[in-house]
Amino acid sequence: MPERFILLTSLSILTFFLLSGSRRSYYILSLIPGIMIIAGKTIRDWLDNPVSNILRHVLFITAIIFSFSGLALTYIYIFLQDFSHIS
């Protein structure tokens, strides 16, 4: 039941901003908590499955790749001034 509420709330926010005339990227930030809750519950359900040993390894490798990518982008932004800009 709570999953349905979170899903309906997220979809209604998405629909509202898709139909509105002004499109600002920061309006979408209100969708992130609901989508992350749904994604977390889905991943937890997958990991509770007894045949999910391969899935655990795949998720771990994916998390490592994203972590290293984030660290690399942070390093590039901080130490390589050619890629940083004033916005």
Secondary structure as UniProt FT lines:
FT   HELIX           2..19
FT   HELIX           25..31
FT   HELIX           32..48
FT   TURN            50..51
FT   HELIX           53..79
FT   TURN            81..83
//
